[in-house]
């Protein structure tokens, strides 16, 4: 595995891990009636690449599952991110940088 691929994989693992931890922590804070993690922060980490695992964490922890903004928004963000990755990949294949 190239250094670039290892960096990209490490980045997405770290962002996904932070997204899951933030979701779990927000659920814990909600149960304890403590100050919550803002929705803006949760969406920011989703946009940075943690959308899939943040969505899965919300399903597992039963957190924000009644909020349409999250239950629709996170899958939309994820699909957009997948589309961007596919377009970049196709561009790299077309230019010959990546050979299939």
N, CA, C and O atoms as a Tinker XYZ file with bonds, in Angstrom:
   400  protein
     1  N      0.857000   -1.182000    0.000000    73     2
     2  CA     0.000000    0.000000    0.000000    64     1     3
     3  C      0.899000    1.240000    0.000000    63     2     4     5
     4  O      1.862000    1.334000    0.761000    81     3
     5  N      0.560000    2.168000   -0.858000    73     3     6
     6  CA     1.373000    3.377000   -0.958000    64     5     7
     7  C      1.190000    4.255000    0.275000    63     6     8     9
     8  O      0.224000    4.108000    1.024000    81     7
     9  N      2.122000    5.157000    0.467000    73     7    10
    10  CA     2.060000    6.074000    1.608000    64     9    11
    11  C      0.825000    6.965000    1.510000    63    10    12    13
    12  O      0.195000    7.268000    2.524000    81    11
    13  N      0.480000    7.384000    0.303000    73    11    14
    14  CA    -0.695000    8.233000    0.102000    64    13    15
    15  C     -1.979000    7.487000    0.461000    63    14    16    17
    16  O     -2.850000    8.038000    1.134000    81    15
    17  N     -2.096000    6.245000    0.017000    73    15    18
    18  CA    -3.276000    5.441000    0.326000    64    17    19
    19  C     -3.366000    5.167000    1.825000    63    18    20    21
    20  O     -4.455000    5.184000    2.399000    81    19
    21  N     -2.222000    4.915000    2.454000    73    19    22
    22  CA    -2.200000    4.683000    3.894000    64    21    23
    23  C     -2.626000    5.933000    4.653000    63    22    24    25
    24  O     -3.332000    5.840000    5.658000    81    23
    25  N     -2.203000    7.098000    4.180000    73    23    26
    26  CA    -2.601000    8.363000    4.806000    64    25    27
    27  C     -4.106000    8.579000    4.685000    63    26    28    29
    28  O     -4.762000    8.952000    5.658000    81    27
    29  N     -4.653000    8.347000    3.496000    73    27    30
    30  CA    -6.087000    8.541000    3.265000    64    29    31
    31  C     -6.896000    7.568000    4.127000    63    30    32    33
    32  O     -7.897000    7.955000    4.730000    81    31
    33  N     -6.467000    6.322000    4.181000    73    31    34
    34  CA    -7.156000    5.334000    5.007000    64    33    35
    35  C     -7.089000    5.729000    6.487000    63    34    36    37
    36  O     -8.091000    5.643000    7.196000    81    35
    37  N     -5.923000    6.157000    6.949000    73    35    38
    38  CA    -5.761000    6.591000    8.344000    64    37    39
    39  C     -6.646000    7.790000    8.650000    63    38    40    41
    40  O     -7.246000    7.869000    9.722000    81    39
    41  N     -6.726000    8.720000    7.708000    73    39    42
    42  CA    -7.561000    9.903000    7.884000    64    41    43
    43  C     -9.022000    9.503000    8.108000    63    42    44    45
    44  O     -9.661000    9.966000    9.053000    81    43
    45  N     -9.543000    8.639000    7.232000    73    43    46
    46  CA   -10.947000    8.256000    7.346000    64    45    47
    47  C    -11.218000    7.407000    8.591000    63    46    48    49
    48  O    -12.301000    7.494000    9.171000    81    47
    49  N    -10.268000    6.604000    8.999000    73    47    50
    50  CA   -10.430000    5.846000   10.239000    64    49    51
    51  C    -10.500000    6.800000   11.424000    63    50    52    53
    52  O    -11.362000    6.643000   12.289000    81    51
    53  N     -9.610000    7.783000   11.477000    73    51    54
    54  CA    -9.597000    8.743000   12.588000    64    53    55
    55  C    -10.866000    9.592000   12.620000    63    54    56    57
    56  O    -11.465000    9.771000   13.680000    81    55
    57  N    -11.275000   10.111000   11.470000    73    55    58
    58  CA   -12.484000   10.941000   11.410000    64    57    59
    59  C    -13.714000   10.121000   11.800000    63    58    60    61
    60  O    -14.582000   10.607000   12.525000    81    59
    61  N    -13.786000    8.896000   11.325000    73    59    62
    62  CA   -14.918000    8.032000   11.667000    64    61    63
    63  C    -14.926000    7.718000   13.155000    63    62    64    65
    64  O    -15.985000    7.707000   13.782000    81    63
    65  N    -13.766000    7.466000   13.716000    73    63    66
    66  CA   -13.674000    7.182000   15.148000    64    65    67
    67  C    -14.123000    8.381000   15.975000    63    66    68    69
    68  O    -14.867000    8.227000   16.944000    81    67
    69  N    -13.675000    9.572000   15.596000    73    67    70
    70  CA   -14.097000   10.780000   16.304000    64    69    71
    71  C    -15.610000   10.959000   16.189000    63    70    72    73
    72  O    -16.261000   11.321000   17.169000    81    71
    73  N    -16.173000   10.714000   15.019000    73    71    74
    74  CA   -17.621000   10.843000   14.818000    64    73    75
    75  C    -18.399000    9.906000   15.733000    63    74    76    77
    76  O    -19.404000   10.300000   16.324000    81    75
    77  N    -17.937000    8.678000   15.847000    73    75    78
    78  CA   -18.610000    7.697000   16.710000    64    77    79
    79  C    -18.482000    8.104000   18.175000    63    78    80    81
    80  O    -19.456000    8.040000   18.925000    81    79
    81  N    -17.295000    8.519000   18.582000    73    79    82
    82  CA   -17.081000    8.924000   19.976000    64    81    83
    83  C    -17.947000   10.137000   20.317000    63    82    84    85
    84  O    -18.543000   10.183000   21.393000    81    83
    85  N    -18.026000   11.113000   19.420000    73    83    86
    86  CA   -18.855000   12.293000   19.670000    64    85    87
    87  C    -20.330000   11.918000   19.790000    63    86    88    89
    88  O    -21.041000   12.446000   20.646000    81    87
    89  N    -20.785000   11.012000   18.938000    73    87    90
    90  CA   -22.178000   10.576000   18.990000    64    89    91
    91  C    -22.472000    9.859000   20.307000    63    90    92    93
    92  O    -23.488000   10.121000   20.951000    81    91
    93  N    -21.585000    8.962000   20.699000    73    91    94
    94  CA   -21.768000    8.238000   21.960000    64    93    95
    95  C    -21.722000    9.199000   23.149000    63    94    96    97
    96  O    -22.506000    9.074000   24.090000    81    95
    97  N    -20.796000   10.156000   23.096000    73    95    98
    98  CA   -20.679000   11.121000   24.194000    64    97    99
    99  C    -21.913000   12.021000   24.273000    63    98   100   101
   100  O    -22.371000   12.344000   25.369000    81    99
   101  N    -22.450000   12.424000   23.131000    73    99   102
   102  CA   -23.650000   13.251000   23.135000    64   101   103
   103  C    -24.828000   12.476000   23.719000    63   102   104   105
   104  O    -25.640000   13.043000   24.451000    81   103
   105  N    -24.927000   11.192000   23.402000    73   103   106
   106  CA   -25.995000   10.359000   23.971000    64   105   107
   107  C    -25.839000   10.270000   25.491000    63   106   108   109
   108  O    -26.818000   10.377000   26.229000    81   107
   109  N    -24.607000   10.073000   25.947000    73   107   110
   110  CA   -24.351000    9.992000   27.386000    64   109   111
   111  C    -24.703000   11.301000   28.070000    63   110   112   113
   112  O    -25.325000   11.306000   29.132000    81   111
   113  N    -24.307000   12.405000   27.463000    73   111   114
   114  CA   -24.630000   13.722000   28.027000    64   113   115
   115  C    -26.136000   13.962000   28.063000    63   114   116   117
   116  O    -26.649000   14.560000   29.009000    81   115
   117  N    -26.835000   13.503000   27.047000    73   115   118
   118  CA   -28.296000   13.675000   27.010000    64   117   119
   119  C    -28.952000   12.931000   28.170000    63   118   120   121
   120  O    -29.874000   13.443000   28.805000    81   119
   121  N    -28.475000   11.736000   28.436000    73   119   122
   122  CA   -29.036000   10.955000   29.545000    64   121   123
   123  C    -28.762000   11.615000   30.902000    63   122   124   125
   124  O    -29.561000   11.491000   31.830000    81   123
   125  N    -27.627000   12.315000   31.010000    73   123   126
   126  CA   -27.229000   12.935000   32.282000    64   125   127
   127  C    -27.688000   14.389000   32.391000    63   126   128   129
   128  O    -27.341000   15.083000   33.347000    81   127
   129  N    -28.466000   14.847000   31.415000    73   127   130
   130  CA   -28.920000   16.252000   31.384000    64   129   131
   131  C    -27.766000   17.240000   31.484000    63   130   132   133
   132  O    -27.854000   18.253000   32.178000    81   131
   133  N    -26.689000   16.931000   30.783000    73   131   134
   134  CA   -25.525000   17.811000   30.738000    64   133   135
   135  C    -25.499000   18.565000   29.417000    63   134   136   137
   136  O    -26.270000   18.277000   28.502000    81   135
   137  N    -24.598000   19.536000   29.339000    73   135   138
   138  CA   -24.461000   20.304000   28.101000    64   137   139
   139  C    -24.099000   19.369000   26.950000    63   138   140   141
   140  O    -23.225000   18.512000   27.076000    81   139
   141  N    -24.796000   19.555000   25.821000    73   139   142
   142  CA   -24.698000   18.641000   24.687000    64   141   143
   143  C    -23.674000   19.105000   23.671000    63   142   144   145
   144  O    -23.248000   20.260000   23.667000    81   143
   145  N    -23.294000   18.185000   22.819000    73   143   146
   146  CA   -22.445000   18.493000   21.667000    64   145   147
   147  C    -23.361000   19.078000   20.601000    63   146   148   149
   148  O    -24.427000   18.528000   20.325000    81   147
   149  N    -22.957000   20.175000   20.012000    73   147   150
   150  CA   -23.839000   20.858000   19.072000    64   149   151
   151  C    -24.051000   20.035000   17.798000    63   150   152   153
   152  O    -23.193000   19.259000   17.376000    81   151
   153  N    -25.227000   20.237000   17.208000    73   151   154
   154  CA   -25.522000   19.564000   15.945000    64   153   155
   155  C    -24.547000   20.013000   14.872000    63   154   156   157
   156  O    -24.183000   19.233000   13.992000    81   155
   157  N    -24.132000   21.246000   14.941000    73   155   158
   158  CA   -23.156000   21.774000   13.978000    64   157   159
   159  C    -21.856000   20.970000   14.033000    63   158   160   161
   160  O    -21.268000   20.658000   12.998000    81   159
   161  N    -21.415000   20.640000   15.245000    73   159   162
   162  CA   -20.195000   19.854000   15.408000    64   161   163
   163  C    -20.377000   18.448000   14.844000    63   162   164   165
   164  O    -19.499000   17.938000   14.149000    81   163
   165  N    -21.505000   17.828000   15.140000    73   163   166
   166  CA   -21.768000   16.484000   14.624000    64   165   167
   167  C    -21.807000   16.478000   13.095000    63   166   168   169
   168  O    -21.248000   15.587000   12.455000    81   167
   169  N    -22.466000   17.472000   12.521000    73   167   170
   170  CA   -22.508000   17.552000   11.053000    64   169   171
   171  C    -21.133000   17.879000   10.470000    63   170   172   173
   172  O    -20.796000   17.398000    9.388000    81   171
   173  N    -20.348000   18.676000   11.159000    73   171   174
   174  CA   -19.004000   19.015000   10.668000    64   173   175
   175  C    -18.155000   17.753000   10.536000    63   174   176   177
   176  O    -17.470000   17.563000    9.531000    81   175
   177  N    -18.199000   16.896000   11.546000    73   175   178
   178  CA   -17.418000   15.664000   11.479000    64   177   179
   179  C    -17.960000   14.725000   10.408000    63   178   180   181
   180  O    -17.199000   13.981000    9.790000    81   179
   181  N    -19.268000   14.757000   10.186000    73   179   182
   182  CA   -19.843000   13.959000    9.103000    64   181   183
   183  C    -19.317000   14.460000    7.751000    63   182   184   185
   184  O    -18.948000   13.667000    6.885000    81   183
   185  N    -19.290000   15.769000    7.590000    73   183   186
   186  CA   -18.801000   16.352000    6.335000    64   185   187
   187  C    -17.311000   16.089000    6.110000    63   186   188   189
   188  O    -16.854000   15.999000    4.971000    81   187
   189  N    -16.567000   15.968000    7.197000    73   187   190
   190  CA   -15.136000   15.685000    7.088000    64   189   191
   191  C    -14.860000   14.240000    6.669000    63   190   192   193
   192  O    -13.726000   13.892000    6.341000    81   191
   193  N    -15.907000   13.396000    6.680000    73   191   194
   194  CA   -15.738000   12.027000    6.220000    64   193   195
   195  C    -16.279000   10.970000    7.155000    63   194   196   197
   196  O    -16.160000    9.778000    6.872000    81   195
   197  N    -16.868000   11.378000    8.260000    73   195   198
   198  CA   -17.374000   10.402000    9.215000    64   197   199
   199  C    -18.855000   10.114000    9.104000    63   198   200   201
   200  O    -19.450000    9.560000   10.029000    81   199
   201  N    -19.462000   10.482000    7.981000    73   199   202
   202  CA   -20.929000   10.379000    7.850000    64   201   203
   203  C    -21.449000    8.953000    8.006000    63   202   204   205
   204  O    -22.443000    8.738000    8.700000    81   203
   205  N    -20.812000    7.996000    7.387000    73   203   206
   206  CA   -21.306000    6.619000    7.448000    64   205   207
   207  C    -21.279000    6.095000    8.880000    63   206   208   209
   208  O    -22.282000    5.577000    9.370000    81   207
   209  N    -20.149000    6.224000    9.545000    73   207   210
   210  CA   -20.036000    5.661000   10.884000    64   209   211
   211  C    -20.794000    6.481000   11.918000    63   210   212   213
   212  O    -21.222000    5.941000   12.938000    81   211
   213  N    -20.964000    7.768000   11.672000    73   211   214
   214  CA   -21.804000    8.566000   12.564000    64   213   215
   215  C    -23.255000    8.118000   12.442000    63   214   216   217
   216  O    -23.956000    8.007000   13.448000    81   215
   217  N    -23.701000    7.863000   11.238000    73   215   218
   218  CA   -25.066000    7.363000   11.018000    64   217   219
   219  C    -25.257000    6.002000   11.694000    63   218   220   221
   220  O    -26.258000    5.769000   12.372000    81   219
   221  N    -24.289000    5.116000   11.499000    73   219   222
   222  CA   -24.383000    3.794000   12.120000    64   221   223
   223  C    -24.378000    3.896000   13.643000    63   222   224   225
   224  O    -25.102000    3.164000   14.318000    81   223
   225  N    -23.567000    4.796000   14.180000    73   223   226
   226  CA   -23.529000    4.990000   15.635000    64   225   227
   227  C    -24.868000    5.511000   16.140000    63   226   228   229
   228  O    -25.333000    5.091000   17.199000    81   227
   229  N    -25.485000    6.406000   15.407000    73   227   230
   230  CA   -26.787000    6.921000   15.816000    64   229   231
   231  C    -27.824000    5.803000   15.832000    63   230   232   233
   232  O    -28.698000    5.783000   16.700000    81   231
   233  N    -27.739000    4.893000   14.901000    73   231   234
   234  CA   -28.665000    3.755000   14.884000    64   233   235
   235  C    -28.378000    2.814000   16.065000    63   234   236   237
   236  O    -29.304000    2.347000   16.728000    81   235
   237  N    -27.113000    2.544000   16.317000    73   235   238
   238  CA   -26.744000    1.624000   17.393000    64   237   239
   239  C    -27.109000    2.203000   18.758000    63   238   240   241
   240  O    -27.660000    1.499000   19.604000    81   239
   241  N    -26.802000    3.488000   18.974000    73   239   242
   242  CA   -27.054000    4.125000   20.268000    64   241   243
   243  C    -28.480000    4.668000   20.392000    63   242   244   245
   244  O    -28.853000    5.202000   21.436000    81   243
   245  N    -29.274000    4.532000   19.326000    73   243   246
   246  CA   -30.643000    5.076000   19.305000    64   245   247
   247  C    -30.625000    6.551000   19.682000    63   246   248   249
   248  O    -31.372000    7.008000   20.547000    81   247
   249  N    -29.751000    7.271000   19.007000    73   247   250
   250  CA   -29.561000    8.686000   19.312000    64   249   251
   251  C    -29.884000    9.531000   18.087000    63   250   252   253
   252  O    -29.341000    9.306000   17.006000    81   251
   253  N    -30.764000   10.494000   18.262000    73   251   254
   254  CA   -31.190000   11.407000   17.206000    64   253   255
   255  C    -31.895000   10.685000   16.055000    63   254   256   257
   256  O    -31.955000   11.204000   14.940000    81   255
   257  N    -32.418000    9.511000   16.319000    73   255   258
   258  CA   -33.092000    8.756000   15.265000    64   257   259
   259  C    -34.449000    9.338000   14.907000    63   258   260   261
   260  O    -35.017000    8.985000   13.874000    81   259
   261  N    -34.974000   10.215000   15.734000    73   259   262
   262  CA   -36.237000   10.879000   15.419000    64   261   263
   263  C    -36.025000   12.233000   14.742000    63   262   264   265
   264  O    -36.987000   12.898000   14.358000    81   263
   265  N    -34.771000   12.634000   14.598000    73   263   266
   266  CA   -34.450000   13.908000   13.947000    64   265   267
   267  C    -34.250000   13.665000   12.455000    63   266   268   269
   268  O    -33.246000   13.079000   12.051000    81   267
   269  N    -35.195000   14.110000   11.641000    73   267   270
   270  CA   -35.098000   13.905000   10.194000    64   269   271
   271  C    -33.838000   14.534000    9.625000    63   270   272   273
   272  O    -33.259000   14.034000    8.660000    81   271
   273  N    -33.425000   15.627000   10.229000    73   271   274
   274  CA   -32.223000   16.316000    9.761000    64   273   275
   275  C    -31.021000   15.363000    9.755000    63   274   276   277
   276  O    -30.185000   15.419000    8.853000    81   275
   277  N    -30.941000   14.500000   10.753000    73   275   278
   278  CA   -29.838000   13.553000   10.829000    64   277   279
   279  C    -30.115000   12.275000   10.047000    63   278   280   281
   280  O    -29.235000   11.770000    9.350000    81   279
   281  N    -31.308000   11.760000   10.156000    73   279   282
   282  CA   -31.614000   10.479000    9.530000    64   281   283
   283  C    -31.691000   10.579000    8.005000    63   282   284   285
   284  O    -31.533000    9.575000    7.311000    81   283
   285  N    -31.926000   11.756000    7.492000    73   283   286
   286  CA   -31.890000   11.976000    6.043000    64   285   287
   287  C    -30.575000   12.639000    5.650000    63   286   288   289
   288  O    -29.966000   12.285000    4.640000    81   287
   289  N    -30.149000   13.594000    6.450000    73   287   290
   290  CA   -28.957000   14.375000    6.127000    64   289   291
   291  C    -27.679000   13.562000    6.062000    63   290   292   293
   292  O    -26.882000   13.741000    5.141000    81   291
   293  N    -27.467000   12.668000    7.025000    73   291   294
   294  CA   -26.229000   11.890000    7.029000    64   293   295
   295  C    -26.136000   10.938000    5.833000    63   294   296   297
   296  O    -25.073000   10.858000    5.217000    81   295
   297  N    -27.202000   10.215000    5.479000    73   295   298
   298  CA   -27.102000    9.404000    4.261000    64   297   299
   299  C    -26.885000   10.244000    2.993000    63   298   300   301
   300  O    -26.170000    9.819000    2.086000    81   299
   301  N    -27.494000   11.420000    2.929000    73   299   302
   302  CA   -27.288000   12.293000    1.769000    64   301   303
   303  C    -25.828000   12.739000    1.701000    63   302   304   305
   304  O    -25.223000   12.734000    0.629000    81   303
   305  N    -25.270000   13.120000    2.841000    73   303   306
   306  CA   -23.851000   13.504000    2.878000    64   305   307
   307  C    -22.988000   12.334000    2.429000    63   306   308   309
   308  O    -22.063000   12.509000    1.636000    81   307
   309  N    -23.287000   11.141000    2.936000    73   307   310
   310  CA   -22.508000    9.954000    2.569000    64   309   311
   311  C    -22.587000    9.684000    1.068000    63   310   312   313
   312  O    -21.564000    9.430000    0.433000    81   311
   313  N    -23.787000    9.736000    0.496000    73   311   314
   314  CA   -23.936000    9.499000   -0.944000    64   313   315
   315  C    -23.189000   10.541000   -1.763000    63   314   316   317
   316  O    -22.589000   10.218000   -2.788000    81   315
   317  N    -23.227000   11.793000   -1.310000    73   315   318
   318  CA   -22.474000   12.848000   -1.986000    64   317   319
   319  C    -20.979000   12.546000   -1.925000    63   318   320   321
   320  O    -20.272000   12.705000   -2.921000    81   319
   321  N    -20.496000   12.113000   -0.766000    73   319   322
   322  CA   -19.075000   11.801000   -0.621000    64   321   323
   323  C    -18.675000   10.633000   -1.514000    63   322   324   325
   324  O    -17.600000   10.650000   -2.113000    81   323
   325  N    -19.528000    9.625000   -1.604000    73   323   326
   326  CA   -19.248000    8.487000   -2.480000    64   325   327
   327  C    -19.192000    8.949000   -3.936000    63   326   328   329
   328  O    -18.311000    8.536000   -4.690000    81   327
   329  N    -20.130000    9.803000   -4.324000    73   327   330
   330  CA   -20.141000   10.319000   -5.698000    64   329   331
   331  C    -18.867000   11.092000   -6.005000    63   330   332   333
   332  O    -18.306000   10.949000   -7.091000    81   331
   333  N    -18.409000   11.898000   -5.078000    73   331   334
   334  CA   -17.174000   12.667000   -5.273000    64   333   335
   335  C    -15.988000   11.726000   -5.430000    63   334   336   337
   336  O    -15.152000   11.924000   -6.312000    81   335
   337  N    -15.906000   10.707000   -4.583000    73   335   338
   338  CA   -14.796000    9.751000   -4.669000    64   337   339
   339  C    -14.833000    9.012000   -6.005000    63   338   340   341
   340  O    -13.790000    8.823000   -6.631000    81   339
   341  N    -16.011000    8.593000   -6.449000    73   339   342
   342  CA   -16.133000    7.899000   -7.731000    64   341   343
   343  C    -15.719000    8.822000   -8.874000    63   342   344   345
   344  O    -15.001000    8.399000   -9.780000    81   343
   345  N    -16.162000   10.073000   -8.841000    73   343   346
   346  CA   -15.782000   11.013000   -9.903000    64   345   347
   347  C    -14.280000   11.261000   -9.924000    63   346   348   349
   348  O    -13.676000   11.318000  -10.995000    81   347
   349  N    -13.681000   11.408000   -8.765000    73   347   350
   350  CA   -12.225000   11.602000   -8.706000    64   349   351
   351  C    -11.513000   10.363000   -9.229000    63   350   352   353
   352  O    -10.562000   10.470000  -10.004000    81   351
   353  N    -11.965000    9.200000   -8.813000    73   351   354
   354  CA   -11.363000    7.950000   -9.266000    64   353   355
   355  C    -11.462000    7.818000  -10.784000    63   354   356   357
   356  O    -10.486000    7.475000  -11.451000    81   355
   357  N    -12.661000    8.096000  -11.328000    73   355   358
   358  CA   -12.845000    8.002000  -12.778000    64   357   359
   359  C    -11.959000    8.992000  -13.521000    63   358   360   361
   360  O    -11.422000    8.680000  -14.584000    81   359
   361  N    -11.809000   10.182000  -12.959000    73   359   362
   362  CA   -10.922000   11.183000  -13.584000    64   361   363
   363  C     -9.466000   10.696000  -13.583000    63   362   364   365
   364  O     -8.742000   10.884000  -14.561000    81   363
   365  N     -9.052000   10.074000  -12.487000    73   363   366
   366  CA    -7.694000    9.550000  -12.410000    64   365   367
   367  C     -7.491000    8.388000  -13.370000    63   366   368   369
   368  O     -6.405000    8.234000  -13.928000    81   367
   369  N     -8.525000    7.560000  -13.573000    73   367   370
   370  CA    -8.433000    6.460000  -14.527000    64   369   371
   371  C     -8.371000    7.028000  -15.946000    63   370   372   373
   372  O     -7.580000    6.571000  -16.771000    81   371
   373  N     -9.203000    8.016000  -16.217000    73   371   374
   374  CA    -9.263000    8.609000  -17.564000    64   373   375
   375  C     -7.933000    9.280000  -17.934000    63   374   376   377
   376  O     -7.505000    9.213000  -19.087000    81   375
   377  N     -7.293000    9.914000  -16.977000    73   375   378
   378  CA    -6.031000   10.588000  -17.254000    64   377   379
   379  C     -4.845000    9.635000  -17.225000    63   378   380   381
   380  O     -3.725000   10.034000  -17.544000    81   379
   381  N     -5.076000    8.372000  -16.844000    73   379   382
   382  CA    -4.007000    7.391000  -16.845000    64   381   383
   383  C     -3.181000    7.354000  -15.580000    63   382   384   385
   384  O     -2.197000    6.618000  -15.508000    81   383
   385  N     -3.559000    8.131000  -14.581000    73   383   386
   386  CA    -2.819000    8.120000  -13.316000    64   385   387
   387  C     -3.036000    6.797000  -12.603000    63   386   388   389
   388  O     -2.125000    6.258000  -11.974000    81   387
   389  N     -4.258000    6.280000  -12.710000    73   387   390
   390  CA    -4.582000    4.956000  -12.153000    64   389   391
   391  C     -4.929000    4.045000  -13.322000    63   390   392   393
   392  O     -5.747000    4.399000  -14.171000    81   391
   393  N     -4.313000    2.884000  -13.362000    73   391   394
   394  CA    -4.577000    1.914000  -14.432000    64   393   395
   395  C     -5.367000    0.766000  -13.828000    63   394   396   397
   396  O     -4.974000    0.177000  -12.821000    81   395
   397  N     -6.498000    0.461000  -14.472000    73   395   398
   398  CA    -7.339000   -0.650000  -13.977000    64   397   399
   399  C     -6.828000   -1.953000  -14.540000    63   398   400
   400  O     -7.387000   -3.012000  -14.254000    81   399
